[in-house]
């Protein structure tokens, strides 16, 4: 009975390790978008 418990434990451990090894974190890069239009520049009162 001790041998069967060890085999079941080993099988469970192998299943857990293989399940965790298959997961990979996705890498993503956040890029700030450029403005659609530029803000007007103050050039004086009536220019």
PyMOL Python script that loads the backbone (N, CA, C, O; Angstrom):
from pymol import cmd

cmd.read_pdbstr("""\
ATOM      1  N   UNK A   1       0.833  -1.184   0.000  1.00  0.00           N
ATOM      2  CA  UNK A   1       0.000   0.000   0.000  1.00  0.00           C
ATOM      3  C   UNK A   1       0.879   1.250   0.000  1.00  0.00           C
ATOM      4  O   UNK A   1       0.512   2.265  -0.591  1.00  0.00           O
ATOM      5  N   UNK A   2       1.992   1.185   0.633  1.00  0.00           N
ATOM      6  CA  UNK A   2       2.881   2.329   0.687  1.00  0.00           C
ATOM      7  C   UNK A   2       3.407   2.663  -0.702  1.00  0.00           C
ATOM      8  O   UNK A   2       3.576   3.832  -1.049  1.00  0.00           O
ATOM      9  N   UNK A   3       3.664   1.621  -1.497  1.00  0.00           N
ATOM     10  CA  UNK A   3       4.173   1.845  -2.840  1.00  0.00           C
ATOM     11  C   UNK A   3       3.121   2.530  -3.720  1.00  0.00           C
ATOM     12  O   UNK A   3       3.452   3.416  -4.508  1.00  0.00           O
ATOM     13  N   UNK A   4       1.873   2.124  -3.587  1.00  0.00           N
ATOM     14  CA  UNK A   4       0.814   2.724  -4.401  1.00  0.00           C
ATOM     15  C   UNK A   4       0.587   4.189  -4.017  1.00  0.00           C
ATOM     16  O   UNK A   4       0.306   5.016  -4.884  1.00  0.00           O
ATOM     17  N   UNK A   5       0.705   4.511  -2.749  1.00  0.00           N
ATOM     18  CA  UNK A   5       0.549   5.906  -2.308  1.00  0.00           C
ATOM     19  C   UNK A   5       1.680   6.759  -2.883  1.00  0.00           C
ATOM     20  O   UNK A   5       1.453   7.890  -3.313  1.00  0.00           O
ATOM     21  N   UNK A   6       2.881   6.219  -2.888  1.00  0.00           N
ATOM     22  CA  UNK A   6       4.013   6.949  -3.461  1.00  0.00           C
ATOM     23  C   UNK A   6       3.817   7.172  -4.958  1.00  0.00           C
ATOM     24  O   UNK A   6       4.113   8.255  -5.463  1.00  0.00           O
ATOM     25  N   UNK A   7       3.320   6.160  -5.675  1.00  0.00           N
ATOM     26  CA  UNK A   7       3.095   6.294  -7.112  1.00  0.00           C
ATOM     27  C   UNK A   7       2.002   7.328  -7.413  1.00  0.00           C
ATOM     28  O   UNK A   7       2.132   8.124  -8.343  1.00  0.00           O
ATOM     29  N   UNK A   8       0.940   7.309  -6.626  1.00  0.00           N
ATOM     30  CA  UNK A   8      -0.138   8.286  -6.822  1.00  0.00           C
ATOM     31  C   UNK A   8       0.376   9.702  -6.527  1.00  0.00           C
ATOM     32  O   UNK A   8       0.059  10.644  -7.253  1.00  0.00           O
ATOM     33  N   UNK A   9       1.160   9.843  -5.471  1.00  0.00           N
ATOM     34  CA  UNK A   9       1.726  11.154  -5.129  1.00  0.00           C
ATOM     35  C   UNK A   9       2.666  11.637  -6.219  1.00  0.00           C
ATOM     36  O   UNK A   9       2.649  12.814  -6.581  1.00  0.00           O
ATOM     37  N   UNK A  10       3.484  10.739  -6.743  1.00  0.00           N
ATOM     38  CA  UNK A  10       4.410  11.093  -7.817  1.00  0.00           C
ATOM     39  C   UNK A  10       3.657  11.505  -9.081  1.00  0.00           C
ATOM     40  O   UNK A  10       4.029  12.473  -9.744  1.00  0.00           O
ATOM     41  N   UNK A  11       2.599  10.767  -9.410  1.00  0.00           N
ATOM     42  CA  UNK A  11       1.800  11.102 -10.589  1.00  0.00           C
ATOM     43  C   UNK A  11       1.130  12.471 -10.423  1.00  0.00           C
ATOM     44  O   UNK A  11       1.078  13.253 -11.372  1.00  0.00           O
ATOM     45  N   UNK A  12       0.624  12.760  -9.236  1.00  0.00           N
ATOM     46  CA  UNK A  12       0.003  14.058  -8.971  1.00  0.00           C
ATOM     47  C   UNK A  12       1.015  15.189  -9.052  1.00  0.00           C
ATOM     48  O   UNK A  12       0.725  16.261  -9.584  1.00  0.00           O
ATOM     49  N   UNK A  13       2.201  14.941  -8.522  1.00  0.00           N
ATOM     50  CA  UNK A  13       3.257  15.955  -8.563  1.00  0.00           C
ATOM     51  C   UNK A  13       3.687  16.226 -10.007  1.00  0.00           C
ATOM     52  O   UNK A  13       3.883  17.378 -10.392  1.00  0.00           O
ATOM     53  N   UNK A  14       3.832  15.176 -10.795  1.00  0.00           N
ATOM     54  CA  UNK A  14       4.190  15.347 -12.208  1.00  0.00           C
ATOM     55  C   UNK A  14       3.103  16.103 -12.963  1.00  0.00           C
ATOM     56  O   UNK A  14       3.409  16.938 -13.814  1.00  0.00           O
ATOM     57  N   UNK A  15       1.857  15.823 -12.667  1.00  0.00           N
ATOM     58  CA  UNK A  15       0.756  16.519 -13.339  1.00  0.00           C
ATOM     59  C   UNK A  15       0.758  18.000 -12.965  1.00  0.00           C
ATOM     60  O   UNK A  15       0.529  18.851 -13.824  1.00  0.00           O
ATOM     61  N   UNK A  16       1.013  18.314 -11.702  1.00  0.00           N
ATOM     62  CA  UNK A  16       1.037  19.716 -11.266  1.00  0.00           C
ATOM     63  C   UNK A  16       2.201  20.469 -11.900  1.00  0.00           C
ATOM     64  O   UNK A  16       2.047  21.614 -12.325  1.00  0.00           O
ATOM     65  N   UNK A  17       3.363  19.828 -11.963  1.00  0.00           N
ATOM     66  CA  UNK A  17       4.532  20.483 -12.549  1.00  0.00           C
ATOM     67  C   UNK A  17       4.329  20.714 -14.046  1.00  0.00           C
ATOM     68  O   UNK A  17       4.678  21.778 -14.559  1.00  0.00           O
ATOM     69  N   UNK A  18       3.777  19.746 -14.738  1.00  0.00           N
ATOM     70  CA  UNK A  18       3.565  19.913 -16.177  1.00  0.00           C
ATOM     71  C   UNK A  18       2.484  20.953 -16.461  1.00  0.00           C
ATOM     72  O   UNK A  18       2.556  21.652 -17.472  1.00  0.00           O
ATOM     73  N   UNK A  19       1.498  21.064 -15.598  1.00  0.00           N
ATOM     74  CA  UNK A  19       0.456  22.079 -15.794  1.00  0.00           C
ATOM     75  C   UNK A  19       1.014  23.481 -15.572  1.00  0.00           C
ATOM     76  O   UNK A  19       0.658  24.413 -16.294  1.00  0.00           O
ATOM     77  N   UNK A  20       1.868  23.633 -14.597  1.00  0.00           N
ATOM     78  CA  UNK A  20       2.447  24.950 -14.319  1.00  0.00           C
ATOM     79  C   UNK A  20       3.507  25.336 -15.346  1.00  0.00           C
ATOM     80  O   UNK A  20       3.697  26.521 -15.621  1.00  0.00           O
ATOM     81  N   UNK A  21       4.188  24.365 -15.907  1.00  0.00           N
ATOM     82  CA  UNK A  21       5.249  24.658 -16.870  1.00  0.00           C
ATOM     83  C   UNK A  21       4.664  25.123 -18.202  1.00  0.00           C
ATOM     84  O   UNK A  21       5.349  25.817 -18.954  1.00  0.00           O
ATOM     85  N   UNK A  22       3.436  24.768 -18.513  1.00  0.00           N
ATOM     86  CA  UNK A  22       2.834  25.146 -19.775  1.00  0.00           C
ATOM     87  C   UNK A  22       2.358  26.587 -19.814  1.00  0.00           C
ATOM     88  O   UNK A  22       2.120  27.122 -20.897  1.00  0.00           O
ATOM     89  N   UNK A  23       2.215  27.223 -18.678  1.00  0.00           N
ATOM     90  CA  UNK A  23       1.714  28.595 -18.640  1.00  0.00           C
ATOM     91  C   UNK A  23       2.863  29.572 -18.799  1.00  0.00           C
ATOM     92  O   UNK A  23       3.865  29.502 -18.088  1.00  0.00           O
ATOM     93  N   UNK A  24       2.699  30.482 -19.743  1.00  0.00           N
ATOM     94  CA  UNK A  24       3.697  31.528 -19.941  1.00  0.00           C
ATOM     95  C   UNK A  24       2.995  32.872 -19.826  1.00  0.00           C
ATOM     96  O   UNK A  24       1.861  33.036 -20.277  1.00  0.00           O
ATOM     97  N   UNK A  25       3.671  33.812 -19.227  1.00  0.00           N
ATOM     98  CA  UNK A  25       3.101  35.137 -19.107  1.00  0.00           C
ATOM     99  C   UNK A  25       3.283  35.877 -20.433  1.00  0.00           C
ATOM    100  O   UNK A  25       4.350  35.831 -21.045  1.00  0.00           O
ATOM    101  N   UNK A  26       2.226  36.555 -20.858  1.00  0.00           N
ATOM    102  CA  UNK A  26       2.303  37.323 -22.092  1.00  0.00           C
ATOM    103  C   UNK A  26       2.988  38.649 -21.800  1.00  0.00           C
ATOM    104  O   UNK A  26       2.676  39.327 -20.821  1.00  0.00           O
ATOM    105  N   UNK A  27       3.918  39.002 -22.662  1.00  0.00           N
ATOM    106  CA  UNK A  27       4.596  40.275 -22.520  1.00  0.00           C
ATOM    107  C   UNK A  27       3.935  41.273 -23.457  1.00  0.00           C
ATOM    108  O   UNK A  27       3.657  40.961 -24.615  1.00  0.00           O
ATOM    109  N   UNK A  28       3.686  42.466 -22.953  1.00  0.00           N
ATOM    110  CA  UNK A  28       3.106  43.488 -23.798  1.00  0.00           C
ATOM    111  C   UNK A  28       3.786  44.820 -23.523  1.00  0.00           C
ATOM    112  O   UNK A  28       4.259  45.083 -22.418  1.00  0.00           O
ATOM    113  N   UNK A  29       3.821  45.640 -24.542  1.00  0.00           N
ATOM    114  CA  UNK A  29       4.480  46.937 -24.463  1.00  0.00           C
ATOM    115  C   UNK A  29       3.420  48.014 -24.634  1.00  0.00           C
ATOM    116  O   UNK A  29       2.633  47.979 -25.579  1.00  0.00           O
ATOM    117  N   UNK A  30       3.405  48.965 -23.716  1.00  0.00           N
ATOM    118  CA  UNK A  30       2.448  50.066 -23.797  1.00  0.00           C
ATOM    119  C   UNK A  30       3.145  51.246 -24.456  1.00  0.00           C
ATOM    120  O   UNK A  30       4.181  51.714 -23.984  1.00  0.00           O
ATOM    121  N   UNK A  31       2.563  51.724 -25.555  1.00  0.00           N
ATOM    122  CA  UNK A  31       3.133  52.845 -26.290  1.00  0.00           C
ATOM    123  C   UNK A  31       2.164  54.010 -26.193  1.00  0.00           C
ATOM    124  O   UNK A  31       0.972  53.854 -26.459  1.00  0.00           O
ATOM    125  N   UNK A  32       2.675  55.192 -25.808  1.00  0.00           N
ATOM    126  CA  UNK A  32       1.828  56.373 -25.736  1.00  0.00           C
ATOM    127  C   UNK A  32       1.474  56.821 -27.146  1.00  0.00           C
ATOM    128  O   UNK A  32       2.364  56.997 -27.978  1.00  0.00           O
ATOM    129  N   UNK A  33       0.184  57.009 -27.428  1.00  0.00           N
ATOM    130  CA  UNK A  33      -0.194  57.446 -28.774  1.00  0.00           C
ATOM    131  C   UNK A  33       0.174  58.911 -28.992  1.00  0.00           C
ATOM    132  O   UNK A  33       0.167  59.716 -28.061  1.00  0.00           O
ATOM    133  N   UNK A  34       0.495  59.235 -30.243  1.00  0.00           N
ATOM    134  CA  UNK A  34       0.820  60.614 -30.569  1.00  0.00           C
ATOM    135  C   UNK A  34      -0.479  61.407 -30.686  1.00  0.00           C
ATOM    136  O   UNK A  34      -1.513  60.856 -31.062  1.00  0.00           O
ATOM    137  N   UNK A  35      -0.425  62.684 -30.370  1.00  0.00           N
ATOM    138  CA  UNK A  35      -1.659  63.471 -30.464  1.00  0.00           C
ATOM    139  C   UNK A  35      -2.154  63.560 -31.903  1.00  0.00           C
ATOM    140  O   UNK A  35      -1.358  63.578 -32.843  1.00  0.00           O
ATOM    141  N   UNK A  36      -3.465  63.615 -32.067  1.00  0.00           N
ATOM    142  CA  UNK A  36      -4.056  63.663 -33.401  1.00  0.00           C
ATOM    143  C   UNK A  36      -3.730  64.999 -34.069  1.00  0.00           C
ATOM    144  O   UNK A  36      -3.357  65.031 -35.241  1.00  0.00           O
ATOM    145  N   UNK A  37      -3.868  66.089 -33.336  1.00  0.00           N
ATOM    146  CA  UNK A  37      -3.517  67.395 -33.877  1.00  0.00           C
ATOM    147  C   UNK A  37      -2.762  68.176 -32.810  1.00  0.00           C
ATOM    148  O   UNK A  37      -2.961  67.960 -31.614  1.00  0.00           O
ATOM    149  N   UNK A  38      -1.905  69.074 -33.244  1.00  0.00           N
ATOM    150  CA  UNK A  38      -1.132  69.851 -32.298  1.00  0.00           C
ATOM    151  C   UNK A  38      -1.957  71.021 -31.792  1.00  0.00           C
ATOM    152  O   UNK A  38      -2.819  71.545 -32.497  1.00  0.00           O
ATOM    153  N   UNK A  39      -1.683  71.416 -30.576  1.00  0.00           N
ATOM    154  CA  UNK A  39      -2.375  72.562 -30.010  1.00  0.00           C
ATOM    155  C   UNK A  39      -1.830  73.835 -30.644  1.00  0.00           C
ATOM    156  O   UNK A  39      -0.641  73.913 -30.953  1.00  0.00           O
ATOM    157  N   UNK A  40      -2.685  74.832 -30.841  1.00  0.00           N
ATOM    158  CA  UNK A  40      -2.211  76.082 -31.427  1.00  0.00           C
ATOM    159  C   UNK A  40      -1.229  76.785 -30.500  1.00  0.00           C
ATOM    160  O   UNK A  40      -1.356  76.735 -29.276  1.00  0.00           O
ATOM    161  N   UNK A  41      -0.249  77.439 -31.109  1.00  0.00           N
ATOM    162  CA  UNK A  41       0.777  78.137 -30.354  1.00  0.00           C
ATOM    163  C   UNK A  41       0.401  79.609 -30.304  1.00  0.00           C
ATOM    164  O   UNK A  41       0.028  80.191 -31.322  1.00  0.00           O
ATOM    165  N   UNK A  42       0.496  80.202 -29.146  1.00  0.00           N
ATOM    166  CA  UNK A  42       0.166  81.623 -28.987  1.00  0.00           C
ATOM    167  C   UNK A  42       1.222  82.475 -29.679  1.00  0.00           C
ATOM    168  O   UNK A  42       2.400  82.412 -29.328  1.00  0.00           O
ATOM    169  N   UNK A  43       0.808  83.268 -30.656  1.00  0.00           N
ATOM    170  CA  UNK A  43       1.753  84.111 -31.413  1.00  0.00           C
ATOM    171  C   UNK A  43       1.511  85.583 -31.170  1.00  0.00           C
ATOM    172  O   UNK A  43       2.228  86.399 -31.748  1.00  0.00           O
ATOM    173  N   UNK A  44       0.596  85.961 -30.391  1.00  0.00           N
ATOM    174  CA  UNK A  44       0.262  87.360 -30.147  1.00  0.00           C
ATOM    175  C   UNK A  44      -1.230  87.548 -30.264  1.00  0.00           C
ATOM    176  O   UNK A  44      -1.965  86.593 -30.514  1.00  0.00           O
ATOM    177  N   UNK A  45      -1.688  88.791 -30.084  1.00  0.00           N
ATOM    178  CA  UNK A  45      -3.126  89.010 -30.047  1.00  0.00           C
ATOM    179  C   UNK A  45      -3.764  88.900 -31.428  1.00  0.00           C
ATOM    180  O   UNK A  45      -4.784  88.225 -31.564  1.00  0.00           O
ATOM    181  N   UNK A  46      -3.198  89.546 -32.471  1.00  0.00           N
ATOM    182  CA  UNK A  46      -3.859  89.580 -33.780  1.00  0.00           C
ATOM    183  C   UNK A  46      -2.995  89.035 -34.917  1.00  0.00           C
ATOM    184  O   UNK A  46      -3.142  89.487 -36.053  1.00  0.00           O
ATOM    185  N   UNK A  47      -2.121  88.102 -34.657  1.00  0.00           N
ATOM    186  CA  UNK A  47      -1.279  87.589 -35.738  1.00  0.00           C
ATOM    187  C   UNK A  47      -1.899  86.409 -36.390  1.00  0.00           C
ATOM    188  O   UNK A  47      -1.326  85.847 -37.323  1.00  0.00           O
TER     189      UNK A  47
END
""", "prot")
cmd.dss("prot")
cmd.show_as("cartoon", "prot")
cmd.util.cbc("prot")
cmd.orient("prot")
